[in-house]
Amino acid sequence: MTQSRTRVPWAAVAALAGLTAGTVRARRRLATVPVLDMDAAADSVPADGWHLITARGVEVDKTTLAAAVAYAEQTGLQLLDLVPGRLDTEHALGLLRDLDLEDSRFARTGEVRGAGHAVLVADSVRDRSGTEAETDLDTVELHTLLGRLKGYATAATGIAIAPGLAAPPPDLAGRAAELRAQGLPPRLVAAAQLTGLALLVRAAATDRRWGAAALALYWLQPALVLGGPGSPLRPADLRRVTAARPLHGAATALRTAASDDSASAQQHSELEALRPGYAADLKTGTERFFEPRRPDCPWCGSTRLTVRTHMPDLFQGKPGHFTLEQCGGCGHTFQNPRLSLDGLDFYYRDFYDGLGVGGAAHVFGTMGPSYRGRAAMLKPFGKPAAWLDVGTGHGHFCDSARDIWPDTRFDGLDMAETVREAEARGWVGTAHRGQFPELAAGLVHRYDTVSMFHYLEHTRDPLAELDAAAEVLPPGGHLLIELPDPESRLAGLLGAYWLPWFQPQHQHLIPLANLRQALADRGFTVLAEEHGAAHQACDFVGAVLLTANRLAPNPYAPWGPGGATVARRALRTAVQTAALPCYAAAAALDRARAAVARATDGGNAYRLIARKSPPAPGAR
């Protein structure tokens, strides 16, 4: 007689494990949120130098204001988001799901997630940011303002629960607009919620043990996270929402999706306003955006060139196709034909600024550990006094590196206007705007450290940039460089969908051996290299993202054909929804790949530090 094997319902087990981890994580995050001491502030008067900004319908009593000011001054905060003690259940769970605090405050580069009800801001921050006395804001406007103000108080922004702060009824119709203000796509959030709930119900129907346990945990999650006698948050609707959790969750997701059209109407009108300008740029096609194809390698001059990959713009979906060729002599990979100056302007537009500023800020805001790792690489070799970050962009690295080098002066150089904003925020001390080779003569020996993190690959002539670094640095000065590694194995496996190809922006992908030789030719000695530590866990998630973008481009893009028809919108939503499980699997693969990269000191990027050698004896 053959004994049948019991099949393990892995999907249900994974769902239960994920929900358990999420519940424990939310409960722990709630415990990290400080609570204002209302008793100590009962008889105190708020100090001058502070301004309170509230959403429409929110009133803050004097005791709560005094307690908030006292807490901010005691902890050295300059910006404080106040969470009502009776915040509704859905908003409370959403806040805890996204909250990321370090020592009861937001990380320098991390995105700020507030409750959207009241914000206490120091007058110094309000003045530097140019914020007027805001009144009668809706929740969406307050979320947006909080994100902007945080840029002027990156290391001094926190959040606290105000037990006495009353919360108006939640605006369910404005849920989609609120998600957009926080950089989250409403339809995708709604689709993820509905898909997850449907899978839970199916698991419970097919497996009475693991599946039913997962659904039961989802059902009770609000009470488990927010309930109990010691919970600092006590939503008035907690019992009702918990009792009807599956139905309430589905209804909330459906309302979010239904209200998305009205919530995004303003954004779509802004996109349409850009369409005539893009139409004029594309009137004669894309040929003027490219220079003639060169027959030789820009690094070594060899004519042994082969096509490595060919792709369209998989990020924004702008018209045009791009070819990367590889040199058979030195292995250098480069864009051929390369973009002209007009092409650079066209393809960079609305990527890091304009339409793309929110997405860029989100990506840069997740890279705090990487920024600190880059800065720490210098520790064995010296203490920097003045550091110039070339290609600094918004200044995220300089701001984060102060955690490692608090006494160092960090300045930034970039072509974009964002470097001026970085100076206004205090992220860089002095902003230099322009091309590094053109500005180098005026920067000679003003810095003992120069960094180029994911910069050289964007430039038209990397060798000229290295010449500029050699000109600026004094003998004994340090140069730090980080680049994508074109010799990564996944570059061949994923082909055009390998994210670090980053077309059309990356014009040169430089093998490590080539960079070493170029530095030696300019009088630099390489002191250390890192591969695994420089790896960025984005290969597989990036491949899913680029594939989804290619299958269903943004129908509202102002450089597209126009006319966001129902069919195009439906295709976009369907593809993005179908990609959700692919993103989950890709994220797991990226985590595993990152662990392997760190263990083997290999990955999709490398960084090095080099010291400029003193001139040889007798040299002039």
N, C-alpha and C positions, 0 to 999 in steps of 0.2 A: 504494500500500500504506500503510495507516494504522498508525502506531507507537503501541502501547499505552503508557499512562502507568503508572508504578510507584506504587502507593498506599503512602503512608507510614503505618505502624501507630502512630498517635499514642498510643494507650493504652499500648503496650509501651514506646515511647520515653519517655513520661512516667513510667512505673514505673521504668525504668532510671535516669532522671535523679533521681527522688525517692530511690531506694535509694542512689545515689552520694552525693547530698547528705547523707543520713542517716548514711552510713558515715563520711564525712569529718568531719561534725559530732561524731559520737560519739568519734572518734579525737582530735579537738581538745579536746573536753571532758575526756577522760581525761588529756590532757597538762596541764590546768589544776589537776588534783587534786594537792595536795602529798603527799609521802611522808615519813613520820616517819623521822628519823635515828636508827636503832637503835644504830649504833656509838658515837655521841656520848653516848648515854644508858646505855651498858652498865654503868658503874660509879656512876651518879648515883642519888640517892634522891629520890623525888617530894616536892615541897613540900606543906606543909599548905594548906588552903583549897580543896580539890577533892574531888569525890565521883564515883565511877565507878558507873554503872548498866549492868547487863548483862542480856541476854536469857537465858532458860533454856538451859543447856548450853554457854554461852560462858564461857571462862576467860581472863583477861588476866594475862599474866606481869608481873613487876615491871619488866622492861626496857621493855616496851611502855607500861606506865603512866607510867614516868619520861619516856619520849620524848614521850608525848602531853601531859603537863603542861608539859614544857619548850617544846614547840612552841606551846601555847596561851599561855603567858606571854610568849614572844618576839613573838608576833603580836597580842597584846591581845585574844585570844578569851576568851569566858566560857562558851561551849558548843561542844563539838566531837564530831562523829559519827565513829566509827572504822570504817573499811571493811576487812574482812579481806583480806589479800593473795591468799587462795585462794577468794574469794567465787565461788559457782557462776555458770556462764555466763549463765543466764537473768536472775538477779538483777543481775548486773553490766551486762548490756545494758539492762535496764529502768532501772537507776539512771542510766546515761549518757544515756538517751533523755530523761529528765525533769530532769536536773541543770542548774541555772542559777546560775552563780557570777559574782561580781564581785570581782576581786582576791583570788581563792582563798577567798572567803567568800560566804554567801548574802546577797542584797539585802535591804534593810530590809523591804520589803513582800512579797518573794517567798516562796513556800512552800518549806519545808525538805523535802528528800528525802534520807533516810538509808538506810543498809544494814540497820538494824534489828537490830544485834548488840551494840554497846556505845556508850555515850554518856558523855563526860566533862563534868561541869557544875561551875561555880564555886559554892562554898557560898553566896555572896551572892545568886546567881540562884535557887538552890534555896530559900533562906529567903524571898525576896520572893514566890516563886510558891506558897509553902505546900506544897511537895512533901515528902512523908515519905521516909524511907529505903526506896526501892523495892527489892524483892527478888523473885526467881523470876518475872520478867515473861516473857510470850511475845512473839514478834516484833511482833504487832499492837499489844499494849499499849505496847511501846517506841516504835513509830512515833507513836502517839497522844501519848505523853508528850513526845517530842522536839518535836512541833508545838506543844504547850502551852508548853514551856520557852522555845522560840524567841521567843515573845511578850514575854519578859522580857529578852531579849538580842538585839534585832532587828538591831543593827549589829555584833554580836560573836559571830555563829554561823558555824562553819565545818565543814569536812569534811576528813579526811585518811586516806590509806591506811596501815594498820598491817601491814607485811609479816609480823610474827611472830604476828599474831592468828589463832587457829584458828577456822575456820567449821564449825559442825555441818552435817550433811546437810540440804539444803533440804526444807522441809515443803510438799510439793506439795498436800496436802489443805487447807492453810491459805492457799493463794494468793489465793482470793477474799476472805477476811477481811482479808488484808494490803492488797489493792487498795482495799477499802472504807475502811480506816483512813487511806489516802492520798487519799481523796476521789474515787476512780475507780470507776465502775460496772462490776462484774466481767463481767456478761453482755454489756455493750456492748463492753468491751475484747476479750472472747473472740470476739464476732461480727465485730469489725473485723479481728482476726488471721485468722480463718478466711476471711472474704470476700477479704482481700488475698491470702492464699495461693492461694485458688481462682482468682483473676484472673491471678496469676502463672503458674500451671500452664496455664491456658487460653491465655495469651499465648505461652508456650513451645511449646505444641502447634500453634498456628496460624502462628507466625512463628519460623523457625529462626535468625534473626539477632538482632533486637532482643529478642524475647520470651525466647529461650533465654539471652541475655546477662543479662537482668533476673533470671531464675530462678537462674542461676549466681551472680550477685552476692549474692542473698539467701542462697543455700546457703553461700557462703564468708564471709559477713559476720562471724560470731563470730571467726573466725581473723584477718580483716583488722583488726578493731577491737582485739581483746585479745591477738593473737599477736605474734610478733616478739621479738627478744632484749631490747629496751628497754622492754617493757610492764611497768608496775608492778603490774598485776593478772595473775595466772597461775592461772585456774580449773583445778581438778583434772580437771573433766569437759569441758574445751574441745575436745579431739580427738573425743570421742564425740558431743558435741552438734553439732559442725560436720559430722561424717560423716553424721549422720541428721537434718540441720536441718529439711527439710520435714516429715518424720514427727514429729520431736520438737516442732516448733512447733504442728502440728495437735493432737497429744496433749496438750500443755500447755494450749491453748485449751479443749479439750473437758473436761479436768479442772477448769479454772477455772469453766466454766459449770456442770458437774455439782455442784461443791462450793458453789455460790452459795447454794442454798436453806438449807443448814445454817449458812453464814457469816452470812446475813442474818436468821436466826431470832430473834436477840435484838433486832435493830432492829425487826422486825415486831411483836414482843411489846410493845416500847415504844410503837409506833404504836397498837396496840390499847388500851393503857392510857389513851390520850388520847381514844378514841372516845366514852366516856360523856359527857365534858365538852362535846365538840363537838355531840353529839346533843342535850344539854340546851339549848345555845345556839340550835340550829336547830329546836327543837320547835315553835315558833310561826311558822316561816318567816323570811324575810330582811327583811320590811318594816320592823322596828324598827331596822335598820341604816342606814336612809336618812331624811333630813329631807324635808319637803315641797319639791317643785320650786319654785324661785324664778322669777318672771316677768321679771326684769331682770338686767342684767349687773352683777356685783359690782365691776367696775372703773370703769365710766363711768355705769351706771344706765340704759342704753338697753334698750328692750324688743324690739329687732329681733334675735331669737335664732333660730338654725337649728341642727339636729342635724348635727354634723360626723361622728361615728362612734358606734357602739354595739357593745358586746362583753361577753362573760363574763370571768371571771377566768382568763386564759390562762396564768398562771404556776403557781399552786398548784392551780387547779381547784376552788376553794371555790364554793359556790352563790352566785348573784346575777348580775345584769346591770347594766352601767354605761354611762351616756350622757355624751358630751362634746358640749357645745353651744358655738357660736361667736357672738360678738357682731357684728352688722352695723355697729355704730357705731365700735368701736375695734379689733376683731379679736381680742379676748381670748377664749381657749378655756378652758372650765371644766367641772368635773364637775357635772351637774345632773340629778337631785337629788344633793346631795353626801352623803357618809357622815356619820352621827351619831357621837358619841363612842363609843357601843357598837360601831358599825360599824368605826371605826378600830381599836379594840381587837381585834375579831374578825379583820379581814383582815391586820393587821400581825403577829398572833400566829404564831409558828413560821416567820416569813420571815427575819428577821435574827438571831433567837435560837432556842433550842429545836431543832426539827427542821432549821431552815434555817441554823444557825450555820456549818456546814462549807461550804455553797455560797456564803454571803455572804463568808466569809473568803477563799475561792478567788478570787472576782471582785475584791474589794478588793486582794488581793495581786498582781494583774496590772497595777495602775494606777500603779505607781511613776513612770514617765515623765510621766504626766498630773499627778500630785501636784506633782512638781518644776517642771513647766511653769507651774502655777498660782502657785506661790510665786515663781518667777523674774519673773513679770509686774510685780512691784513694784520691781524693780531700778532702772529709770530714774527713779523718783520718790521714793526715800528708803530709809532703813534702819530696819526695825521694831524697837522695843524690847520691846513686849508685844503679842501677837497672840491674839485670841479667835476660835476657829473655831466657828461656830454650826451645830448639826446635825452635830457631829463624829463621831457613831456610835461606832465602836471606836477612833477616834483615828489612823487610818492617815495622813491628810494631815499632821497635826501631827508625827508621827514622821518622815515622809519629808521635810518641809519643812526639817528641821534640816540636811539636806545642803546647802541653799541659804543658810540663815540660822542658822549654828551658835550665835550669841550671843543669839538671840532667845528670849524666854520664850513658849512656846506653851501656852495653856489651851484647854479645850474645854467646850462647852455642848451638852446633849442631854436629851431627855425620858427616854431609856431608861437602864437600869441599866448598860449597856455603858460609859458614860462613867466610872463609878467603876472599872471594870476597867482602862480606859485610864490612869487616874491610878495605879493600883496597878502597872501595867507600866512606868510612866515615860514613856508616849507623850505624855501631857499633864501639865503641871505642876500645875494645879489643875482639878478637875472641878466644873462647875456643872450640877446636874440640875434641869430644869424647863422652863417655857415662857419664851422669850426676852423677850417683852413684859412678863411678870410679874417677871422678874429684873432688868430693865434699870436700874431706879432704883438698885440696889445696885452697879452696875458702871460708873457714870458716870465717865468720864475715867480709868479704870484701864487702858485699852488705846488704843494709837494706830493699831491695825489690826484690822478685823473682817472675817471672810470668811463667805460663805454659798454653799457649793458644792453644787449640786443639792439645795438645801434649800427654797427658796421654793415650788417646785412642790408640795411635800408639805404645806404649811401651810394652815390654814383661812382665814387673812386675811393675804395677803402684804403689804398696805399697812401693817398694824399692825407687822409685822416690820421694815419699812423705817423706821417711826417709832422703833422701839426702837434701831436702829442709829444713827439721827440723834441720839438722846438719849445714847447711850453714848459716841460718839466726840467728841473735842475738835476745835476748829477746826484744820484741817490734817491731821486723821486720814484714813485711807484705808479704803474699803469695796470688797471684791472679791466679785463675784457670778458664778456660772456656772449656766446653765440650758439645758434642751433647747429647741430652736428650733422652735416650731410652724409656722413658715413654710418649713421644709425641704421640698424637692420630694418626697422619699421618703415624707413623711407622707401625701401624697395617693396616691402609687403603691402603697404597701403597705397602706393602709387600717388596719383594726383590728390588723393584724399588724406595725405599725411599733412597735418595741420602746419608744421613748421615751414613747409614750402611757402606758405603765406603770400600767395600771388594775388594781386600784382605788386605788393609792396617790397618783398625781399628781392633785391637785385643781385646779390652775391651771397653764396653759401660757401664758406671757407673751410677746407679741411684743416685740422689742427696742425699738421706738419707744415703746411704753407704759412700759417700765422706765426709759428715758432721762427721760421727762417726769416720772415719779413721783420720781425722784432729784432732778431740778431743783427740783421743788416743795418738797423737804425740804432745800434748801441745798447740794446736791452738784453738783460739776462733773465730768463724765465725762472722764477723761484719756486712756484708750486702750480699744480693743475688739479682741478676737480671735475669729475664727470658725473658720477652718481648723484652727488649733492646738487649739481646744476640741473638735473633732470626735471622736466615739468610734466606732471601727470595729466596729459591732455590728448594723447595720441588717439585712443579709441573713441572717447567722447567727441573729439574734434572730427573724426571720420563720420560719425553719425550725424553731427551737425551739418557738415558740408554736403553730405548725401541728401539730407532732408531739404536743405536750401536749394539744391540743384533740381530735385524732383518737384518742388513747389515753392518757387520764389515768392517773396512778399508782393502780393497783388497791388499794394498801395505805393510801391516804390516810385518816386518821381522820375526815375530814369527808365522805367518800364513802359509797356505799351499803353498804360492808362486804362481806365474803365475796370475797376475792381468788381467784376461780375460775381454773381452768386456762385457760379461754378468755380471760379478761381479761389474765392474765399473758402468754399467748402473743401476744395482740394488741399489748400494750405492747412486747414484745421484737421482734415483726415490724416494727412501725412505726419503732422506734428503729434497727433494723438497716437498714431501707430508707432511712432518713434519712441514713445515713453518707455516701454520695456527695453528697447534697444539702448537707450541712455543708461538705464539701470545696470544692464549687463556690461556696457562699455565702461561705466564708472568702476565696477568691480575689477574689470581687466586692467584699467589704468592703475588702480591701487596695487594690484599684484605686480604689475610691470614696474611701478615705482619702487616696491620693496626689492625686486630683483636688481634694478638699476643701482640702488644704494649698496646692496650686498656685493655686487660685482664691479662697482665703480664704472658703470657704463650707462648710457641713456641717450636721450635725444638732444642734449646740449652739453657744452663744456665751458668752463671758466678757467682763467689763469691770472696770475699776478706776475708782473715783470718789473725789474729795477733798472733804471737808466744808469749805465756804467759811467764812471768818470772818464774824461778824455785820456787817451794814451799819453805817456810821458813824451814831451817834446812836440805834441800835436798843437796846432794853432787853431 
